[in-house]
């Protein structure tokens, strides 16, 4: 049964109760007060056998009919008040698990129309313009908790209120099935530095009497032939997602990538997506600088799946350009990155989970996006960097920001850096190259953590600017358990959903 059942509605205290289970969840989730979730009341309800029995009645009814009995719902709420609403929400939540909304799962005949709706509309509920969204949960926060805290923590779906949609572009490609990728199988990442040194870049210092300005873009002529070799290496590496760093893309290089992607993949290629870096992409007003934009492309179709403009320009602090040994020094310091800033985060429903891209400084300046990504349940974040090498010995902001995302969102974070700043800084007598990594993948633990430990991480290094990064060690400095005669493995991420109950 893939056709949505006829929807009727009954009211309680003036509130319409739709029989559509996703729409009903939205109505009741918004109706129940926050008070029971601020203390331990909701936790007591959650573990109460009578509440669980009422929830099971709702679950069985919805699974049998494909819709909710509004008479049963109304009776439970009239008899048990807020506890009754909570029981109905628990029952609906359990019923959603049988709708086949996750890749690799098969929905029951009465429920599978919900998965069809999700694939077509990227949401479970119907009245999205007025009510916001209801989304499957792909991950859980990676922080240590003794019990559930807050309303959202009790359910396996994300309620996205209309206000939380502001500043978010939300779309989906759930219809695009990956090649040679079984449900639940780890996804391999191909992070390639591309940029060897500052010679691969163009540095501009726009004139302004008030503040220092700078802009960095790729040297197209130097990178064009290198990109062809990078693409060939990605195809041969076994990587399923290629991720290149900040400042490696331009309009001209994007056209070159498009040409490459229109070629037939070799038999051994497993490549699904490619994020070919970031750079000055797209037209703007004549007086405005271009954005610093990231693009995510599909390997088979060359289709643009997602694009994201950098929201927080990086400010070169006083003395930082000299510290990094940049080939040009701003006349005034601090110096602002000369770009048109983005004002929204793009979030995409995919076979991997719910993904987003943050560009370098964006992941550090999280006030504008963290709460919204938390509301949407973003599960995987790709972060192209232009920064000094990532180190285990020297704590730097990129790794700390990634660990913060794991703790607050439960998201996987893929940091992909170039060699450019490292090569520049290596001319300094005090530069230490030990423990320098151009890719780090940080992710949530398999189970909800019960003690404070380092987030699971894969520290990776590329042999050259054209090759994919291979895992050197984990968060404890332990090398991967692999055959010494075989190449070191590529870093991987797990697809959602993460079962943490």
C-alpha positions in Angstrom: 0.0 0.0 0.0 1.8 3.1 -1.2 -1.2 5.5 -1.5 -1.8 7.7 1.6 -4.9 6.6 3.4 -7.8 9.0 3.6 -7.2 11.5 6.4 -9.8 12.6 8.8 -9.5 14.8 11.9 -11.2 15.1 15.2 -10.6 17.9 17.8 -9.8 18.0 21.4 -10.0 21.3 23.3 -10.2 23.0 19.9 -7.1 21.3 18.5 -7.6 19.2 15.4 -6.4 15.6 15.7 -5.5 14.3 12.2 -5.4 10.6 11.6 -2.3 10.9 9.5 0.3 9.6 12.1 3.1 12.1 11.1 0.7 15.1 11.2 -0.7 13.9 14.5 2.8 13.6 16.0 3.5 17.2 15.0 0.2 18.5 16.6 0.8 16.6 19.9 4.5 17.3 20.1 3.8 21.0 19.9 0.8 20.7 22.3 2.6 19.1 25.2 4.2 21.5 27.6 7.9 21.6 28.2 7.5 21.4 31.9 7.5 17.6 32.2 10.8 17.5 30.2 12.5 20.1 32.4 12.4 17.9 35.5 12.3 14.1 35.7 8.6 13.7 35.0 9.0 12.6 31.4 11.7 10.1 32.3 9.4 8.6 34.9 6.6 8.4 32.2 9.0 6.8 29.8 9.8 4.0 32.2 6.3 3.5 33.5 4.9 0.1 32.4 1.3 1.5 32.1 2.4 4.3 29.9 4.3 1.8 27.7 1.2 -0.3 27.4 -0.8 2.6 26.2 1.9 3.5 23.8 1.8 -0.1 22.5 -1.9 0.2 21.9 -1.4 3.2 19.7 1.5 1.6 17.9 -0.4 -1.5 17.0 -3.4 0.5 15.9 -1.3 2.6 13.6 0.6 -0.3 12.2 -2.7 -2.2 11.5 -4.6 0.7 9.8 -1.8 2.9 8.5 -3.4 5.8 10.4 -4.3 6.7 13.9 -7.7 6.2 15.5 -8.6 9.7 16.6 -11.2 8.3 19.0 -8.6 6.2 20.8 -6.2 9.2 20.9 -8.8 11.5 22.2 -9.9 9.1 24.9 -6.3 8.6 26.1 -5.7 12.3 26.3 -9.0 13.0 28.1 -8.3 10.3 30.7 -4.5 10.9 31.3 -3.8 14.5 30.2 -0.2 15.3 29.4 0.8 11.7 30.3 -1.7 10.5 27.7 -0.2 12.8 25.1 3.2 11.4 25.9 2.0 7.9 25.6 0.5 8.6 22.1 3.7 10.2 21.0 5.7 7.2 22.2 3.3 4.9 20.3 3.5 6.9 17.1 7.3 7.0 17.4 7.4 3.2 17.6 5.1 2.9 14.6 7.4 5.0 12.4 10.1 2.4 12.9 7.9 0.1 10.8 7.4 2.5 7.9 10.7 1.7 6.0 11.9 5.3 6.2 15.5 4.3 6.5 17.6 2.9 3.6 17.7 -0.9 3.7 14.5 -1.2 5.7 11.2 -2.5 4.3 8.0 -0.8 5.5 4.9 -2.8 6.4 2.2 -2.6 3.8 0.0 -0.3 5.9 2.9 2.1 6.7 5.2 2.2 3.7 3.3 5.2 2.2 5.2 7.3 4.7 8.5 6.2 3.2 7.2 7.2 -0.2 6.2 10.6 1.1 9.6 11.0 2.7 11.4 10.1 -0.6 9.2 12.6 -2.6 9.0 15.5 -0.2 12.0 15.0 2.2 9.7 15.1 5.2 7.3 12.7 7.0 4.4 15.1 7.6 2.2 16.8 5.0 1.5 20.4 6.0 5.1 21.6 5.9 4.5 25.3 5.0 2.4 25.9 8.1 3.6 23.3 10.6 7.3 22.8 9.8 8.9 19.4 9.3 9.0 15.9 10.9 12.2 14.1 10.0 13.7 10.7 10.7 16.5 10.8 13.3 19.9 9.8 12.0 22.1 10.4 15.0 22.2 11.2 18.7 24.3 13.8 20.6 27.7 12.3 21.6 27.7 13.9 25.1 27.6 12.0 28.4 24.1 11.8 29.8 22.6 9.9 32.7 19.1 10.1 31.3 17.2 11.8 28.5 17.1 15.5 28.7 14.7 17.7 26.7 11.7 16.8 24.7 13.6 15.9 21.5 15.7 13.3 23.3 12.7 11.0 23.8 11.9 10.3 20.2 13.4 8.8 17.0 12.1 11.6 14.8 13.1 15.3 14.7 10.4 17.9 15.0 11.6 21.0 13.1 9.5 24.0 14.1 8.8 26.7 11.4 11.1 29.1 13.2 14.0 26.6 13.0 13.7 26.5 9.2 14.8 30.1 8.9 18.3 30.3 7.6 18.2 26.7 6.4 17.8 25.4 2.8 16.5 21.9 3.0 16.4 19.4 0.1 17.0 15.8 -0.7 18.3 13.2 -3.1 16.8 10.1 -1.5 15.9 8.8 -4.9 19.6 8.5 -5.9 20.8 5.0 -4.8 24.6 4.6 -4.3 26.5 2.0 -6.4 28.0 -1.0 -4.6 27.1 0.2 -1.2 25.1 -2.1 1.1 22.9 -0.5 3.8 24.8 0.1 7.0 28.2 -0.4 5.3 30.9 2.1 6.2 31.5 4.8 3.6 35.1 5.5 2.6 36.4 9.1 2.3 39.0 10.3 -0.3 40.5 13.5 1.1 43.1 15.0 -1.4 45.2 18.1 -0.5 45.5 19.3 -4.2 47.3 22.5 -3.2 51.1 21.9 -2.7 52.2 25.4 -1.8 51.3 29.0 -2.1 52.5 28.9 -5.8 49.2 27.1 -6.5 47.2 30.2 -5.4 46.6 33.8 -6.2 46.7 36.3 -3.3 44.9 39.7 -3.7 44.8 42.7 -1.3 41.8 44.8 -2.3 42.3 48.5 -1.5 40.4 49.9 1.5 41.4 52.9 3.6 39.6 51.7 6.7 40.5 48.0 7.1 42.8 45.3 5.7 41.3 43.0 3.1 42.6 39.8 1.4 41.3 37.2 -1.0 42.8 33.8 -1.9 41.8 31.9 -5.1 43.4 29.0 -7.0 45.8 29.4 -9.9 43.7 27.7 -12.6 46.5 27.0 -15.0 48.6 25.3 -12.4 45.8 23.2 -11.0 44.0 22.1 -14.2 46.3 19.2 -15.1 46.7 18.3 -11.5 43.0 17.9 -11.0 42.9 15.3 -13.8 45.4 13.2 -11.8 43.5 13.8 -8.6 40.3 12.6 -10.2 42.0 9.5 -11.6 43.5 8.7 -8.1 40.0 9.1 -6.5 38.5 6.7 -9.0 41.2 4.1 -8.3 41.4 4.5 -4.6 38.1 2.9 -3.6 36.9 6.2 -2.1 33.1 6.7 -2.3 33.2 10.4 -1.4 36.0 12.7 -2.5 36.6 15.8 -0.4 39.0 18.6 -1.5 40.1 21.6 0.6 39.2 25.3 0.7 40.6 27.6 -2.1 40.9 24.7 -4.7 37.9 25.7 -6.9 37.0 28.5 -9.3 34.3 28.9 -12.1 36.8 27.7 -14.7 38.0 24.7 -12.6 34.3 23.8 -11.9 33.8 23.6 -15.7 36.8 21.3 -15.9 35.4 19.1 -13.2 32.1 18.9 -15.1 34.0 17.7 -18.2 35.8 15.0 -16.2 32.6 13.8 -14.5 30.9 13.3 -17.9 33.5 10.6 -18.7 32.6 7.0 -18.0 33.9 5.7 -14.7 36.4 2.9 -14.7 35.2 -0.5 -13.5 37.0 -0.3 -10.2 35.5 3.2 -9.3 33.3 3.4 -6.3 33.1 7.2 -6.3 29.6 8.5 -5.6 30.1 12.2 -4.7 32.9 14.7 -5.1 33.3 17.9 -3.2 36.0 19.6 -5.4 36.9 22.3 -2.8 35.7 25.9 -2.5 36.5 29.2 -4.1 35.0 32.3 -5.9 32.1 30.6 -7.6 29.0 32.3 -9.1 28.2 35.8 -10.3 27.6 38.7 -8.0 26.8 42.4 -8.4 29.7 44.3 -10.0 30.6 46.1 -6.8 30.4 43.0 -4.6 33.0 40.3 -4.2 32.1 36.7 -5.1 31.3 34.2 -2.3 33.6 31.5 -1.1 31.4 28.6 -2.3 31.6 24.8 -1.9 30.0 22.5 -4.4 29.0 18.9 -4.0 28.7 17.0 -7.3 27.3 13.6 -8.2 29.9 11.3 -10.0 27.4 9.6 -12.3 25.4 12.6 -13.4 27.7 15.5 -12.8 24.6 17.1 -11.1 25.1 19.8 -8.5 23.7 18.1 -5.3 24.4 20.9 -2.9 26.2 24.2 -2.7 27.2 26.2 0.4 28.6 29.8 0.7 31.0 30.5 3.5 29.2 32.4 6.2 32.1 33.6 8.5 35.1 35.1 6.7 38.4 34.3 8.3 40.2 37.3 9.8 44.0 37.2 9.6 45.1 38.5 13.0 48.0 40.8 13.6 51.2 39.0 12.5 49.4 35.9 11.3 50.2 36.4 7.6 53.9 36.5 8.5 53.5 33.6 10.9 52.0 31.6 8.0 54.7 32.9 5.7 52.1 34.2 3.2 53.7 35.6 0.0 51.9 38.9 0.5 51.3 40.8 3.7 48.2 43.0 4.3 48.9 46.7 4.6 46.5 46.8 7.6 46.0 44.1 10.2 43.8 42.5 11.2 42.7 41.8 7.7 39.2 40.5 6.7 38.5 37.9 4.1 37.0 39.8 1.1 33.9 37.7 0.2 30.2 38.0 0.0 29.0 36.0 3.0 26.3 33.3 2.9 23.3 33.6 5.2 22.0 30.1 5.3 23.0 26.5 5.8 22.1 23.9 3.1 20.9 20.6 4.5 20.4 17.5 2.3 18.6 14.2 2.9 20.8 11.4 1.4 21.6 7.7 1.5 24.4 8.6 4.0 22.2 10.6 6.3 21.4 14.3 6.7 24.5 16.2 5.4 25.8 19.8 5.5 29.0 21.6 4.4 30.7 24.2 6.6 33.7 26.0 5.2 36.7 26.4 7.5 36.0 29.3 9.9 32.3 28.5 9.8 32.7 25.4 12.0 34.3 27.6 14.7 31.8 30.4 14.6 28.8 28.3 15.4 26.3 30.7 16.8 24.4 31.1 13.5 24.0 27.4 12.6 24.6 25.0 15.6 21.0 25.3 17.0 19.4 24.9 13.6 21.6 21.9 12.6 20.7 20.4 16.0 17.0 20.9 15.3 17.4 19.3 11.9 19.5 16.4 13.2 22.4 16.9 10.8 24.5 13.7 10.9 27.5 14.4 8.6 29.4 17.6 8.1 32.1 18.2 5.4 34.6 20.9 6.3 37.1 22.1 3.6 40.0 23.9 5.3 42.7 26.4 4.5 44.7 26.2 7.7 47.9 24.9 9.3 48.2 21.2 9.5 46.1 19.4 12.0 48.0 18.0 14.9 47.4 15.7 17.9 50.3 17.3 19.8 49.2 20.9 19.3 45.5 21.5 20.0 44.1 23.7 17.2 40.6 25.1 16.7 39.6 22.9 13.8 39.9 19.7 15.8 38.3 21.2 18.9 35.4 22.5 16.8 34.9 19.1 15.2 34.8 17.4 18.6 32.2 20.0 19.7 30.0 19.0 16.8 30.2 15.4 17.8 29.3 16.2 21.4 26.4 18.5 20.6 25.0 17.0 17.3 26.4 13.5 17.3 27.5 14.3 13.7 30.4 12.9 11.8 32.8 15.7 10.8 35.3 15.4 7.9 38.1 17.9 7.9 40.0 18.2 4.6 43.0 20.4 4.4 45.7 21.3 1.8 49.5 21.3 2.1 49.7 25.0 1.3 50.0 26.6 4.7 52.1 23.7 6.0 54.6 24.2 3.1 54.7 27.9 3.8 55.2 27.5 7.5 57.9 24.8 7.0 60.4 27.6 6.0 60.4 28.7 9.6 63.1 27.4 11.8 60.7 26.6 14.6 58.3 24.6 12.5 57.7 21.0 13.7 56.3 18.6 11.1 55.7 15.6 13.4 52.0 14.7 13.7 50.9 16.9 10.8 47.7 15.6 9.2 45.7 17.0 6.2 42.5 15.0 7.0 40.8 14.1 10.2 37.5 12.3 10.5 35.8 12.6 13.9 32.6 10.8 14.8 30.3 9.7 17.5 30.9 6.5 19.5 28.9 3.4 18.6 27.0 3.5 21.9 26.0 6.5 24.0 29.1 7.5 26.0 29.0 6.9 29.8 32.3 8.5 30.6 34.3 11.5 29.3 36.8 10.3 26.7 38.3 11.5 23.4 35.9 11.4 20.5 36.7 8.6 18.1 39.0 10.0 15.4 41.0 8.9 12.3 44.1 11.0 11.7 45.1 10.8 8.0 48.0 11.9 5.8 48.4 12.1 2.0 51.8 11.1 0.5 51.5 13.8 -2.1 49.1 16.6 -3.0 47.4 14.4 -5.6 46.8 11.3 -3.5 44.1 10.3 -1.1 44.8 10.6 2.7 45.3 7.2 4.5 44.7 6.6 8.1 47.8 7.0 10.3 46.4 6.5 13.7 43.3 6.9 15.9 42.6 9.4 18.7 45.0 7.5 21.0 47.8 7.5 18.5 47.3 3.8 17.7 47.9 2.8 14.1 45.1 0.9 12.2 45.1 -2.9 12.5 46.0 -3.7 8.9 48.3 -6.0 7.0 51.7 -4.2 6.8 52.0 -5.4 3.2 48.8 -3.6 2.2 48.2 0.1 1.8 46.9 1.9 4.9 43.1 2.2 4.9 41.1 5.2 3.8 39.1 6.9 6.6 35.5 6.0 6.8 32.2 7.2 8.2 29.1 5.3 9.2 25.8 6.1 7.6 22.7 6.9 9.7 20.7 6.1 11.6 22.8 5.5 14.7 20.9 3.3 17.3 21.9 4.6 20.7 19.1 3.2 22.9 
